[in-house]
Amino acid sequence: MSAATGTVSKLFSSSSFPFSFPFPFPLSPKKTSLSLLSSHSPPISFLSSLSFPKLTPLKSSANTTQHFEEEEVEEEEEEEEEDIVSETEIDEYESEIDIDDLEKEAKFAVKELSTSLSRQLTIEDETDEERESRKQKRKKATSKDIPDHLLPKVAIVGRPNVGKSALFNRLVGGNRAIVVDEPGVTRDRLYGRSFWGEHEFMVVDTGGVVTVSKSQANVMEDLAISTTIGMDGIPLASREAAVARMPSMIEKQATAAVEESAVIIFLVDGQSNVPFTINDINKNPEQAGLTAADVEIADWLRRNYSNKCIILAVNKCESPRKGIMQASEFWSLGFSPLPISAISGTGTGELLDLVCSKLGKVEGPENLNEEETYIPAIAIVGRPNVGKSSILNALVGEDRTIVSPISGTTRDAIDTEFVGPDGQKFLLIDTAGIRRRAAVASSGSVTEALSVNRAFRGIRRSDVVALVIEAMACITEQDYRIAERIEKEGKGCLIVVNKWDTIPNKNQQTATYYEQDVREKLRLLHWAPIVYSTAIAGHNVEKIIVAASTVEKERSRRLGTSILNQVVREALAFKPPPRTRGGKRGRVYYCTQAAIRPPTFVFFVNDSNLFPETYRRYMEKQLRTDAGFSGTPIRLLWRSRRKMEKDEVKGATRPQFNLTPGSGKLAAAT
C-alpha cells in the first residue's frame, strides 16, 4: 500500500469510526493501453466509489473487515475483466477496421447535419436563392471564371419606380435586388453577373435619378424618404440636413455607375402613356404622357455620355402589339425605343442581343485552379446605424455606399471586391441593419422586411462575418440574436466595436474591461477576435481585414488524422468520459476531420449517449487549445457503433460495427 493510501486509511481507521475502511483501489492513475483511441478506466473520486455498509458495533469489526475484503476482490475482478474486454474489443476492431468506410460515413454525417441545419435556418425566398445558385453553378461551368473587375459593365438608369430593379433581377437571373411597388427602394449601386450566349458582363442597378427642377417636397415624395422613421435621437437640424442630402447621394451613386459602364440602359415607364381618365390626370398630371424627368435624364445622358452606347428601353410593355404603341411617344427623347417587360420577360432577348453587340469579348486568365478563383466573402452585419457602410467605405477608400445618420439607409446587400494589403482578394458584403422581428413587423414596412431578409442571405453567402456593435450601446439582445444566427450558419466571425472614439476617459484598462463585458454577453462567440475601430475617421479599419483574413485561413484549415487523433488521445487521457450509474463509459474508436468551412470533426464512439454535453464542450475546448481554430466555430459529430455483448467478446468474436450510413446516431455539439 502506498503512503498516500496509508495516510487516508488512517483517517478512516477504527479509532475514528466504528468500523474499519480499506480502499479497494489505488489513488494513482493506472497505466492505459491505447490502441486507436481507447479510454480505459482511470481512478475516479474515492468519495463517489465508497460503499458504506450497515453500521455494526466495534466488537464485530473483524467480520466487517472480512466483508469489505470480499467486496474489494469482486470489484477488482470486475474492473480487470472490463479492461480485458475493452482491450480485446479495441484490438480486434483495430485489426478489422476499414478507414475508408469510416471516412465515407463521416462525409455522410456532415451532409446529414448540413441538411438538418438548412431546414432549421429557413430564409424567405430560399427557393429563389437556390435556383439562382444552381444557375450560377451551371453557367460558371461553361465560363472562363473571369474576375468581376475585368468584365464590361452595363448600367441601368432612370427615374424612380420605372422597374430598374425588376430588370436587374431578370438579367442576372434571381432575386438579388429588392422589388417593391414604391419609389426610392434602391439607393446604392448593386452589381450582378449576367450571361447571354458567349458574352459575360456585369449589370449595375442604380437608384432613381431625381432632377434638380423638382422642389424639395416633391423629391422627398418621389424617393419615399421619411422624416420620422429611423430618426430617433437625431437633432432636428441634423435630421433635415440628412434628408436634404439623400437625393444628391443617390444620384452620385448612379453617376458613378454610368461613368464606369460601357453600355447604358435608359429605362422609362411605358404605362405612363396609357390613356387616363380626367380624374387621374387631375390627381397626377405628370403620369399623363412623357414626364419631365425622362426628358431631363435623356438630355443629361446625351450631353455628358454621347461617347457611350445608350439604349432606351420602355418597360411595362407586356403585350408586344401594344408595346409598339406605348413606346411611340418616346421617340422624342432622341433614342430608338425598345418595348420590354421586366416582369414577363417580353423583349428582354432583343435587349440582350443589342447590349452584347456593343460589348467586346473578354479573355480571362489561363490555367486558374479552384484555389486561385476562390474569393472569400466578408459580410458586414449588425443593428441599424452602427457604422457598417462607413466601414465599407473606409476599407475601399471611396463612397461605395451611402452613409447617413438616417437609420435603415442601406436596403440591398451591396457586394464590393476589395484587395487587401497582402494582395488577397475579398468580396465585401454591406448589409441592411437587422432590427428585432417584432419591431420590423410592427412598422409594417415591406421594404425593411425584405432588407433584413437580404442581410440574412448575405450572412449565408459569406465566409467570415464582421459583427459590428456600437461602442456606447455595447451588447444588446438583438446583437446576441445576430451572433446566434452567425454561429448556427457555421460562419467565421470577428466582433468589430465601432465608434470607439465615443468612449470617454479611455485608459489602458478600458479595452480589457470592455472585452470582458463582450465575452460575458456573447458567450457563444467566445472564440471570435475583437477589433476596436472608428470607421468614420479611418482608425484601425485595416485591422478588420487582417483579422478577417486570419479567421478565413483558420476556417479553411485541415488537421492531419494522425495529429487529430493524438490531440484527442491526450484529451481522453487527461479527462476520460464520465461513467454512468450503471458503470458504462463512453469510448472513442476513431476521429477524423470530415469537412472545412467550418471545421467539422466526426467521432466514432461506442454510444454517443454516453458523452454528455459538458464532455463535448470539454473536447471542443481541448481541440481549440491544442489545434487553434480561432475565429471559427467547429462542429463535433458523434457516431454510435453497435457494441457486442460481453460473452461474444470473450468468445473472440469480432465486434460487429454497422458501417451503413443510416445506422449511426447523429449528435452535434458546436
C-alpha positions as CSV (number, residue, x, y, z in Angstrom):
1,M,0.0,0.0,0.0
2,S,1.3,3.5,-0.9
3,A,2.0,6.2,1.6
4,A,-1.0,8.2,0.3
5,T,-3.3,5.2,0.7
6,G,-2.0,4.5,4.1
7,T,-2.5,8.1,5.2
8,V,-6.1,8.2,4.0
9,S,-6.7,4.7,5.6
10,K,-5.6,6.0,9.0
11,L,-8.1,8.8,8.7
12,F,-10.9,6.3,8.4
13,S,-9.5,3.7,10.9
14,S,-11.5,2.2,13.7
15,S,-10.1,4.8,16.1
16,S,-12.2,7.4,14.4
17,F,-15.1,5.4,13.1
18,P,-17.0,2.4,14.5
19,F,-15.8,0.3,11.5
20,S,-12.6,-0.2,9.5
21,F,-12.4,1.0,5.9
22,P,-9.9,-0.4,3.4
23,F,-9.6,1.2,0.0
24,P,-10.4,-1.1,-2.9
25,F,-8.5,0.9,-5.5
26,P,-5.1,2.7,-5.8
27,L,-5.0,6.5,-5.7
28,S,-2.6,6.9,-8.5
29,P,-3.8,6.7,-12.2
30,K,-3.5,3.3,-13.8
31,K,-1.5,3.0,-17.0
32,T,-3.7,2.7,-20.0
33,S,-3.0,0.9,-23.2
34,L,-4.4,2.9,-26.1
35,S,-5.0,1.1,-29.4
36,L,-6.6,3.6,-31.8
37,L,-8.4,5.8,-29.3
38,S,-9.4,4.0,-26.1
39,S,-10.1,5.4,-22.7
40,H,-9.8,2.8,-20.0
41,S,-10.9,3.2,-16.5
42,P,-8.7,5.7,-14.7
43,P,-9.3,6.3,-11.0
44,I,-12.5,8.1,-10.1
45,S,-13.0,10.2,-7.0
46,F,-12.9,7.9,-4.0
47,L,-15.9,9.5,-2.3
48,S,-18.1,8.6,-5.3
49,S,-16.9,5.0,-5.1
50,L,-17.3,4.4,-1.4
51,S,-19.8,1.7,-0.5
52,F,-20.8,2.3,3.2
53,P,-22.1,-1.0,4.8
54,K,-24.6,-1.1,7.6
55,L,-23.0,0.1,10.9
56,T,-22.1,-2.6,13.3
57,P,-20.7,-2.4,16.8
58,L,-16.9,-2.3,17.3
59,K,-16.8,-5.9,18.5
60,S,-17.8,-7.1,15.1
61,S,-15.2,-5.1,13.3
62,A,-13.3,-8.2,12.2
63,N,-16.3,-9.6,10.4
64,T,-16.9,-6.2,8.8
65,T,-13.3,-6.1,7.6
66,Q,-13.6,-9.5,6.1
67,H,-16.8,-8.4,4.3
68,F,-15.1,-5.4,2.8
69,E,-12.2,-7.5,1.7
70,E,-14.5,-9.9,-0.2
71,E,-16.2,-6.9,-1.9
72,E,-12.8,-5.5,-2.8
73,V,-11.7,-8.7,-4.5
74,E,-15.0,-8.8,-6.5
75,E,-14.7,-5.2,-7.6
76,E,-11.1,-5.6,-8.7
77,E,-12.0,-8.7,-10.7
78,E,-14.8,-6.8,-12.4
79,E,-12.5,-3.9,-13.3
80,E,-9.8,-6.3,-14.6
81,E,-12.4,-8.1,-16.6
82,E,-13.8,-4.9,-18.1
83,D,-10.3,-3.7,-19.0
84,I,-9.6,-7.1,-20.7
85,V,-12.9,-6.8,-22.6
86,S,-12.1,-3.3,-23.7
87,E,-8.6,-4.1,-24.9
88,T,-9.8,-7.2,-26.7
89,E,-12.6,-5.3,-28.4
90,I,-10.3,-2.4,-29.4
91,D,-7.5,-4.8,-30.6
92,E,-9.9,-6.8,-32.7
93,Y,-11.6,-3.7,-34.0
94,E,-8.2,-2.2,-35.0
95,S,-7.3,-5.4,-36.9
96,E,-10.5,-5.3,-38.9
97,I,-11.1,-1.5,-39.2
98,D,-11.8,-0.1,-42.6
99,I,-10.7,3.5,-42.6
100,D,-12.2,4.2,-46.0
101,D,-15.7,3.2,-44.8
102,L,-15.3,5.4,-41.7
103,E,-14.2,8.4,-43.9
104,K,-17.2,7.8,-46.2
105,E,-19.6,7.7,-43.2
106,A,-18.0,10.8,-41.8
107,K,-18.7,12.7,-45.0
108,F,-22.3,11.4,-44.9
109,A,-22.7,12.6,-41.4
110,V,-21.6,16.1,-42.4
111,K,-24.1,16.1,-45.3
112,E,-26.8,14.9,-42.9
113,L,-26.0,17.7,-40.5
114,S,-25.9,20.3,-43.3
115,T,-29.4,19.3,-44.5
116,S,-30.8,19.4,-41.0
117,L,-29.4,22.9,-40.3
118,S,-30.7,24.2,-43.7
119,R,-34.2,23.2,-42.7
120,Q,-33.9,24.9,-39.4
121,L,-32.4,28.1,-40.7
122,T,-35.1,29.0,-43.2
123,I,-35.0,32.3,-45.1
124,E,-37.8,33.7,-47.2
125,D,-37.4,33.3,-50.9
126,E,-35.0,30.5,-50.3
127,T,-36.2,28.7,-53.4
128,D,-35.3,31.7,-55.5
129,E,-31.9,31.7,-53.9
130,E,-31.3,28.1,-54.5
131,R,-32.5,28.4,-58.1
132,E,-30.1,31.3,-58.6
133,S,-27.2,29.3,-57.1
134,R,-27.9,26.4,-59.4
135,K,-27.9,28.8,-62.4
136,Q,-24.7,30.4,-61.3
137,K,-23.0,27.0,-60.9
138,R,-24.3,25.8,-64.3
139,K,-23.1,29.0,-66.0
140,K,-19.8,29.1,-64.3
141,A,-19.1,25.5,-65.5
142,T,-19.0,26.9,-69.1
143,S,-17.5,30.3,-68.3
144,K,-13.8,31.1,-68.0
145,D,-14.1,32.4,-64.4
146,I,-13.2,35.9,-65.4
147,P,-12.9,38.2,-62.3
148,D,-15.7,40.7,-61.9
149,H,-13.5,43.8,-62.3
150,L,-12.4,42.6,-65.7
151,L,-15.9,42.2,-67.1
152,P,-17.6,45.1,-69.0
153,K,-20.4,46.8,-67.1
154,V,-23.9,47.7,-68.2
155,A,-25.7,50.3,-66.1
156,I,-29.5,50.6,-65.7
157,V,-30.6,54.2,-65.0
158,G,-33.9,56.1,-64.9
159,R,-36.3,57.9,-62.7
160,P,-37.7,56.3,-59.6
161,N,-40.2,53.4,-59.8
162,V,-39.8,52.5,-63.5
163,G,-38.7,48.9,-62.8
164,K,-34.9,49.1,-62.8
165,S,-34.5,46.5,-60.0
166,A,-37.0,44.2,-61.7
167,L,-35.0,44.4,-64.9
168,F,-31.8,43.8,-62.9
169,N,-33.2,40.7,-61.4
170,R,-34.3,39.5,-64.9
171,L,-30.9,40.0,-66.4
172,V,-28.8,38.4,-63.6
173,G,-31.2,35.6,-63.0
174,G,-32.5,35.6,-59.5
175,N,-34.0,37.8,-56.8
176,R,-30.9,39.9,-55.9
177,A,-32.5,43.4,-55.8
178,I,-35.5,44.3,-53.7
179,V,-38.6,44.9,-55.8
180,V,-41.5,46.7,-54.1
181,D,-44.2,48.8,-55.7
182,E,-43.0,52.0,-54.1
183,P,-40.4,54.6,-55.3
184,G,-36.9,55.1,-53.9
185,V,-36.3,51.5,-52.7
186,T,-32.8,51.2,-54.4
187,R,-30.2,53.7,-53.2
188,D,-26.8,52.2,-53.7
189,R,-25.2,50.5,-56.7
190,L,-25.9,46.8,-56.9
191,Y,-23.8,44.5,-59.1
192,G,-24.6,41.2,-60.6
193,R,-23.2,38.9,-63.3
194,S,-25.2,38.2,-66.5
195,F,-24.6,35.6,-69.2
196,W,-26.0,35.8,-72.7
197,G,-24.6,33.5,-75.4
198,E,-20.9,33.7,-75.3
199,H,-20.9,37.0,-73.6
200,E,-20.5,37.7,-69.9
201,F,-20.8,41.1,-68.3
202,M,-21.7,42.9,-65.1
203,V,-25.1,44.6,-64.6
204,V,-25.3,47.6,-62.3
205,D,-28.6,48.6,-60.7
206,T,-28.9,52.2,-59.5
207,G,-31.3,54.4,-57.5
208,G,-33.8,56.6,-59.1
209,V,-32.4,59.8,-60.6
210,V,-34.4,62.9,-59.5
211,T,-33.6,66.1,-61.3
212,V,-32.9,69.5,-59.6
213,S,-36.0,71.0,-61.2
214,K,-38.2,69.4,-58.6
215,S,-39.0,71.1,-55.3
216,Q,-37.6,69.5,-52.0
217,A,-41.0,68.3,-51.0
218,N,-41.6,66.6,-54.4
219,V,-38.1,65.0,-54.2
220,M,-38.9,63.5,-50.8
221,E,-42.2,62.2,-52.1
222,D,-40.7,60.6,-55.2
223,L,-37.9,58.9,-53.2
224,A,-40.2,57.9,-50.3
225,I,-37.8,59.4,-47.8
226,S,-39.3,59.5,-44.3
227,T,-38.6,62.4,-42.0
228,T,-39.6,60.4,-38.9
229,I,-38.8,56.7,-39.3
230,G,-35.2,56.0,-38.2
231,M,-34.7,59.5,-36.8
232,D,-34.9,58.7,-33.1
233,G,-32.4,60.6,-31.1
234,I,-31.2,62.8,-34.1
235,P,-31.5,66.6,-33.6
236,L,-33.9,68.4,-35.8
237,A,-31.2,70.3,-37.7
238,S,-29.2,67.1,-38.4
239,R,-32.4,65.4,-39.4
240,E,-33.3,68.0,-42.0
241,A,-29.7,68.1,-43.3
242,A,-29.6,64.3,-43.7
243,V,-32.9,64.2,-45.6
244,A,-31.8,67.1,-47.9
245,R,-28.5,65.3,-48.8
246,M,-30.2,61.9,-49.6
247,P,-31.3,62.7,-53.2
248,S,-27.8,64.0,-54.2
249,M,-26.1,61.0,-52.7
250,I,-28.4,58.6,-54.6
251,E,-27.7,60.5,-57.9
252,K,-24.0,60.4,-57.1
253,Q,-24.1,56.6,-56.9
254,A,-26.0,56.5,-60.2
255,T,-23.5,58.8,-61.9
256,A,-20.6,56.6,-60.7
257,A,-22.3,53.6,-62.3
258,V,-22.8,55.4,-65.6
259,E,-19.2,56.5,-65.8
260,E,-17.8,53.1,-65.3
261,S,-20.1,51.3,-67.7
262,A,-19.7,50.7,-71.4
263,V,-23.4,50.4,-72.1
264,I,-26.2,52.4,-70.5
265,I,-29.8,51.1,-70.4
266,F,-32.0,54.1,-70.0
267,L,-35.3,52.7,-68.6
268,V,-38.7,54.5,-68.8
269,D,-42.2,53.6,-67.8
270,G,-44.4,52.7,-70.8
271,Q,-47.6,52.6,-68.7
272,S,-47.4,56.3,-68.2
273,N,-48.6,56.7,-71.8
274,V,-51.7,54.6,-71.3
275,P,-54.8,56.9,-71.6
276,F,-56.0,58.1,-68.2
277,T,-59.4,59.5,-67.1
278,I,-59.7,63.2,-66.4
279,N,-59.7,62.5,-62.7
280,D,-56.5,60.5,-62.9
281,I,-54.8,63.4,-64.9
282,N,-56.0,65.9,-62.3
283,K,-54.7,63.8,-59.5
284,N,-51.3,63.1,-61.0
285,P,-50.7,65.1,-64.2
286,E,-47.1,64.0,-64.5
287,Q,-48.2,60.5,-65.2
288,A,-50.1,61.5,-68.4
289,G,-47.6,61.1,-71.3
290,L,-43.9,61.7,-71.3
291,T,-42.6,63.0,-67.9
292,A,-40.2,66.0,-67.5
293,A,-37.8,63.7,-65.5
294,D,-37.4,61.4,-68.5
295,V,-36.6,64.4,-70.7
296,E,-34.0,65.8,-68.3
297,I,-32.3,62.4,-67.9
298,A,-32.2,62.0,-71.6
299,D,-30.6,65.4,-72.0
300,W,-28.1,64.7,-69.3
301,L,-27.1,61.4,-70.9
302,R,-26.8,62.9,-74.4
303,R,-24.8,65.9,-73.2
304,N,-22.3,64.0,-71.0
305,Y,-22.1,60.5,-72.2
306,S,-22.5,60.7,-76.0
307,N,-19.4,58.5,-76.4
308,K,-21.2,55.6,-74.7
309,C,-23.8,53.2,-76.1
310,I,-27.2,54.4,-74.7
311,I,-30.2,52.0,-75.2
312,L,-33.7,53.4,-74.5
313,A,-35.9,50.6,-73.0
314,V,-39.6,51.2,-72.5
315,N,-40.6,48.9,-69.6
316,K,-44.0,47.5,-68.6
317,C,-45.0,46.6,-72.2
318,E,-46.4,43.2,-71.5
319,S,-48.1,42.9,-74.9
320,P,-45.8,43.0,-78.0
321,R,-48.5,44.6,-80.1
322,K,-49.5,47.3,-77.7
323,G,-45.8,47.8,-76.7
324,I,-45.1,49.5,-80.1
325,M,-47.9,52.0,-79.4
326,Q,-46.7,52.5,-75.8
327,A,-43.1,53.2,-77.0
328,S,-44.1,55.5,-79.8
329,E,-44.1,58.7,-77.8
330,F,-40.6,58.1,-76.5
331,W,-39.1,58.8,-79.9
332,S,-39.0,62.5,-78.9
333,L,-36.2,61.7,-76.4
334,G,-33.8,61.2,-79.4
335,F,-33.2,57.5,-78.9
336,S,-34.7,54.4,-80.6
337,P,-37.2,53.0,-78.0
338,L,-37.3,49.2,-77.4
339,P,-40.5,47.9,-75.7
340,I,-39.8,45.3,-73.0
341,S,-41.3,43.8,-69.9
342,A,-39.0,43.1,-67.0
343,I,-41.7,41.0,-65.2
344,S,-42.8,38.7,-68.0
345,G,-39.5,38.9,-70.0
346,T,-41.1,40.2,-73.2
347,G,-38.4,41.8,-75.4
348,T,-35.5,41.1,-73.0
349,G,-33.9,38.8,-75.5
350,E,-33.8,41.6,-78.1
351,L,-32.4,43.9,-75.4
352,L,-29.6,41.5,-74.5
353,D,-28.8,40.9,-78.2
354,L,-28.4,44.7,-78.6
355,V,-26.3,45.0,-75.4
356,C,-23.9,42.2,-76.4
357,S,-23.5,43.6,-79.9
358,K,-21.9,46.7,-78.2
359,L,-19.6,44.7,-76.0
360,G,-16.4,43.1,-76.9
361,K,-15.4,39.6,-75.8
362,V,-13.1,39.5,-72.7
363,E,-10.5,36.7,-72.4
364,G,-9.9,35.6,-68.8
365,P,-6.6,34.4,-67.3
366,E,-5.5,31.0,-68.3
367,N,-4.8,28.0,-66.0
368,L,-6.7,29.2,-63.0
369,N,-7.3,26.5,-60.4
370,E,-10.1,26.4,-57.8
371,E,-8.0,27.9,-55.0
372,E,-7.0,30.9,-57.2
373,T,-10.6,31.6,-58.3
374,Y,-11.9,31.3,-54.7
375,I,-12.5,34.7,-53.2
376,P,-13.6,34.7,-49.5
377,A,-16.6,36.8,-48.8
378,I,-16.8,39.1,-45.7
379,A,-20.3,40.2,-44.6
380,I,-20.6,43.3,-42.5
381,V,-23.7,42.9,-40.3
382,G,-25.2,44.5,-37.2
383,R,-28.1,46.5,-35.9
384,P,-29.1,49.7,-37.8
385,N,-26.9,52.8,-37.7
386,V,-23.8,51.1,-36.1
387,G,-21.5,52.2,-38.9
388,K,-21.5,49.2,-41.3
389,S,-21.5,51.4,-44.5
390,S,-18.8,53.6,-43.0
391,I,-16.6,50.6,-42.5
392,L,-17.1,49.5,-46.1
393,N,-16.3,53.0,-47.5
394,A,-13.2,53.3,-45.2
395,L,-11.9,49.9,-46.5
396,V,-12.4,50.5,-50.2
397,G,-11.3,54.2,-49.9
398,E,-14.4,55.6,-51.7
399,D,-18.0,56.4,-51.2
400,R,-19.2,53.0,-52.3
401,T,-22.4,53.2,-50.3
402,I,-24.5,56.0,-48.9
403,V,-23.7,56.9,-45.3
404,S,-26.3,58.8,-43.4
405,P,-27.5,59.2,-39.8
406,I,-30.9,58.0,-41.0
407,S,-31.4,54.5,-39.7
408,G,-32.1,52.0,-42.5
409,T,-30.3,53.9,-45.3
410,T,-28.9,50.6,-46.8
411,R,-31.5,48.4,-48.3
412,D,-29.9,45.8,-50.5
413,A,-26.8,43.7,-49.8
414,I,-24.0,45.5,-51.6
415,D,-21.2,43.4,-53.0
416,T,-17.8,45.0,-53.5
417,E,-14.5,43.4,-54.5
418,F,-11.5,44.5,-52.4
419,V,-7.8,43.7,-52.5
420,G,-6.1,43.5,-49.1
421,P,-2.6,44.8,-48.3
422,D,-1.0,41.4,-49.0
423,G,-2.8,41.1,-52.4
424,Q,-5.5,38.8,-51.1
425,K,-8.9,39.4,-52.8
426,F,-12.1,39.7,-50.7
427,L,-15.7,40.2,-51.5
428,L,-17.2,42.7,-49.0
429,I,-20.9,42.5,-48.4
430,D,-22.6,45.5,-46.8
431,T,-26.0,44.6,-45.4
432,A,-29.0,46.4,-44.1
433,G,-29.4,46.9,-40.3
434,I,-31.2,44.0,-38.6
435,R,-33.8,45.0,-36.1
436,R,-35.9,42.8,-33.9
437,R,-38.5,40.8,-35.8
438,A,-41.3,42.3,-33.7
439,A,-40.1,45.8,-34.5
440,V,-40.0,45.1,-38.2
441,A,-43.5,43.6,-38.2
442,S,-44.9,46.5,-36.2
443,S,-43.5,49.0,-38.6
444,G,-45.4,47.4,-41.5
445,S,-42.6,48.2,-43.9
446,V,-42.3,45.6,-46.6
447,T,-39.0,47.1,-47.7
448,E,-37.5,46.7,-44.3
449,A,-38.6,43.1,-44.1
450,L,-37.0,42.3,-47.4
451,S,-33.9,44.2,-46.4
452,V,-33.5,42.1,-43.3
453,N,-34.1,39.0,-45.5
454,R,-31.2,40.1,-47.8
455,A,-29.0,40.6,-44.7
456,F,-29.5,37.0,-43.6
457,R,-28.8,35.8,-47.1
458,G,-25.7,37.9,-47.0
459,I,-24.6,36.0,-43.9
460,R,-25.3,32.7,-45.7
461,R,-23.3,33.7,-48.8
462,S,-20.3,34.8,-46.7
463,D,-17.3,33.0,-45.3
464,V,-16.5,35.5,-42.5
465,V,-18.9,37.8,-40.7
466,A,-17.9,41.1,-39.2
467,L,-20.4,41.7,-36.4
468,V,-20.5,45.4,-35.8
469,I,-21.6,46.8,-32.5
470,E,-21.7,50.4,-31.3
471,A,-19.2,51.1,-28.5
472,M,-21.5,53.3,-26.4
473,A,-24.5,50.9,-26.8
474,C,-22.4,47.8,-26.1
475,I,-24.1,44.5,-26.4
476,T,-27.9,44.3,-26.8
477,E,-30.3,41.4,-27.1
478,Q,-30.5,41.9,-30.8
479,D,-26.7,41.6,-31.1
480,Y,-27.0,38.3,-29.3
481,R,-29.6,37.0,-31.7
482,I,-27.5,38.0,-34.7
483,A,-24.5,36.3,-33.1
484,E,-26.6,33.2,-32.6
485,R,-27.5,33.2,-36.3
486,I,-23.9,33.5,-37.3
487,E,-22.8,30.6,-35.1
488,K,-25.6,28.4,-36.4
489,E,-24.7,29.2,-40.0
490,G,-21.2,28.0,-39.2
491,K,-19.5,31.2,-40.4
492,G,-16.2,32.6,-39.2
493,C,-16.7,35.8,-37.1
494,L,-14.9,38.8,-35.7
495,I,-16.5,41.4,-33.5
496,V,-16.0,45.0,-34.5
497,V,-16.5,47.6,-31.8
498,N,-17.1,50.7,-33.9
499,K,-17.2,54.3,-32.9
500,W,-14.5,53.6,-30.3
501,D,-13.8,57.3,-30.1
502,T,-17.1,58.0,-28.4
503,I,-16.0,56.2,-25.2
504,P,-14.9,58.9,-22.8
505,N,-11.9,58.9,-20.5
506,K,-10.3,55.8,-22.0
507,N,-7.2,54.3,-20.4
508,Q,-5.1,51.1,-20.8
509,Q,-7.7,49.1,-18.9
510,T,-10.7,50.3,-20.9
511,A,-10.4,47.7,-23.7
512,T,-9.8,44.9,-21.2
513,Y,-12.9,45.7,-19.2
514,Y,-14.9,46.2,-22.4
515,E,-13.7,42.8,-23.8
516,Q,-14.7,41.1,-20.5
517,D,-18.2,42.6,-20.9
518,V,-18.5,41.5,-24.5
519,R,-17.3,38.0,-23.7
520,E,-19.8,37.7,-20.9
521,K,-22.7,38.8,-23.0
522,L,-21.7,36.9,-26.2
523,R,-20.5,33.7,-24.7
524,L,-21.4,31.7,-27.8
525,L,-18.8,33.7,-29.8
526,H,-16.1,33.3,-27.2
527,W,-13.7,32.2,-30.0
528,A,-14.2,35.4,-32.1
529,P,-11.4,38.1,-32.1
530,I,-12.4,41.7,-31.2
531,V,-11.3,44.7,-33.2
532,Y,-11.8,48.3,-32.0
533,S,-12.2,50.9,-34.7
534,T,-13.5,54.3,-35.7
535,A,-14.6,53.9,-39.3
536,I,-15.6,57.5,-40.0
537,A,-12.0,58.6,-39.1
538,G,-10.4,55.6,-40.7
539,H,-8.8,54.4,-37.4
540,N,-7.9,50.7,-37.2
541,V,-10.1,49.7,-40.1
542,E,-7.2,47.9,-41.7
543,K,-7.1,45.6,-38.7
544,I,-10.6,44.3,-39.7
545,I,-9.2,42.9,-42.9
546,V,-6.2,41.4,-41.2
547,A,-8.4,39.7,-38.6
548,A,-10.8,38.5,-41.2
549,S,-8.0,37.0,-43.3
550,T,-6.7,35.1,-40.3
551,V,-10.2,33.8,-39.5
552,E,-10.7,32.7,-43.0
553,K,-7.5,30.7,-43.0
554,E,-8.4,29.1,-39.7
555,R,-11.8,28.2,-41.1
556,S,-10.2,26.6,-44.1
557,R,-7.5,24.7,-42.2
558,R,-7.5,20.9,-42.1
559,L,-5.8,18.8,-39.4
560,G,-4.0,15.6,-40.3
561,T,-5.7,12.5,-39.0
562,S,-2.6,11.5,-37.0
563,I,-2.3,14.9,-35.4
564,L,-6.0,15.0,-34.7
565,N,-6.0,11.5,-33.1
566,Q,-3.0,12.5,-30.9
567,V,-4.9,15.6,-29.7
568,V,-8.0,13.5,-28.9
569,R,-5.9,10.8,-27.3
570,E,-4.3,13.3,-24.9
571,A,-7.7,14.8,-24.1
572,L,-9.1,11.4,-23.3
573,A,-6.1,10.5,-21.1
574,F,-6.4,13.8,-19.2
575,K,-10.1,13.6,-18.7
576,P,-11.9,10.4,-19.6
577,P,-15.6,10.4,-20.3
578,P,-17.7,10.0,-17.1
579,R,-19.2,6.7,-16.1
580,T,-23.0,6.3,-15.9
581,R,-24.7,5.0,-12.9
582,G,-24.8,1.6,-14.5
583,G,-21.0,1.7,-14.8
584,K,-20.9,2.3,-18.6
585,R,-18.3,4.6,-20.0
586,G,-18.0,6.2,-23.4
587,R,-15.2,5.0,-25.7
588,V,-13.7,6.7,-28.8
589,Y,-12.6,4.4,-31.6
590,Y,-11.6,6.8,-34.3
591,C,-11.7,10.5,-35.2
592,T,-11.4,12.4,-38.5
593,Q,-11.9,15.9,-39.8
594,A,-14.6,15.4,-42.5
595,A,-15.0,19.0,-43.7
596,I,-13.7,22.5,-43.6
597,R,-15.6,25.9,-43.7
598,P,-16.4,25.3,-40.8
599,P,-14.0,22.6,-39.5
600,T,-16.1,19.5,-38.7
601,F,-14.9,16.5,-36.8
602,V,-16.6,13.1,-36.6
603,F,-16.0,10.9,-33.6
604,F,-16.8,7.2,-33.9
605,V,-17.8,6.0,-30.4
606,N,-19.5,3.0,-28.8
607,D,-22.5,5.1,-27.8
608,S,-23.0,8.8,-28.3
609,N,-25.4,9.0,-25.4
610,L,-22.5,8.2,-23.0
611,F,-20.9,11.6,-23.9
612,P,-22.8,14.4,-22.1
613,E,-22.9,18.0,-23.3
614,T,-20.3,19.0,-20.8
615,Y,-17.8,16.5,-22.1
616,R,-18.4,17.5,-25.7
617,R,-17.7,21.1,-24.7
618,Y,-14.5,19.9,-23.0
619,M,-13.4,18.1,-26.1
620,E,-14.1,21.3,-28.2
621,K,-12.1,23.3,-25.8
622,Q,-9.2,20.9,-26.0
623,L,-9.3,21.0,-29.8
624,R,-9.1,24.8,-29.7
625,T,-6.4,24.8,-27.1
626,D,-4.1,22.3,-28.9
627,A,-5.0,22.9,-32.6
628,G,-6.2,26.6,-32.8
629,F,-9.2,27.4,-35.0
630,S,-9.5,30.9,-33.7
631,G,-12.4,32.9,-35.1
632,T,-14.4,30.0,-36.5
633,P,-17.0,27.6,-35.0
634,I,-16.1,24.0,-35.0
635,R,-18.6,21.1,-35.1
636,L,-18.3,17.8,-33.4
637,L,-20.4,14.9,-34.7
638,W,-20.7,11.7,-32.6
639,R,-21.5,8.5,-34.4
640,S,-22.5,5.4,-32.4
641,R,-21.2,1.9,-33.1
642,R,-23.1,-1.2,-32.1
643,K,-21.3,-2.8,-29.3
644,M,-21.4,-6.6,-28.9
645,E,-22.2,-8.4,-25.7
646,K,-19.5,-9.4,-23.2
647,D,-19.9,-13.1,-23.8
648,E,-19.4,-12.5,-27.6
649,V,-16.1,-10.7,-26.8
650,K,-15.0,-13.5,-24.5
651,G,-15.6,-15.9,-27.4
652,A,-13.1,-13.9,-29.5
653,T,-15.9,-12.8,-31.9
654,R,-15.1,-9.6,-33.8
655,P,-17.3,-6.7,-32.8
656,Q,-20.0,-6.3,-35.5
657,F,-20.0,-2.5,-36.1
658,N,-22.6,-1.5,-38.6
659,L,-21.0,0.8,-41.1
660,T,-24.1,1.7,-43.0
661,P,-24.7,5.5,-43.0
662,G,-28.2,5.3,-41.6
663,S,-27.3,3.3,-38.5
664,G,-25.2,5.8,-36.6
665,K,-26.9,8.3,-34.4
666,L,-26.2,11.9,-35.3
667,A,-25.4,14.3,-32.5
668,A,-23.8,17.6,-33.0
669,A,-22.0,19.9,-30.4
670,T,-20.9,23.3,-31.6
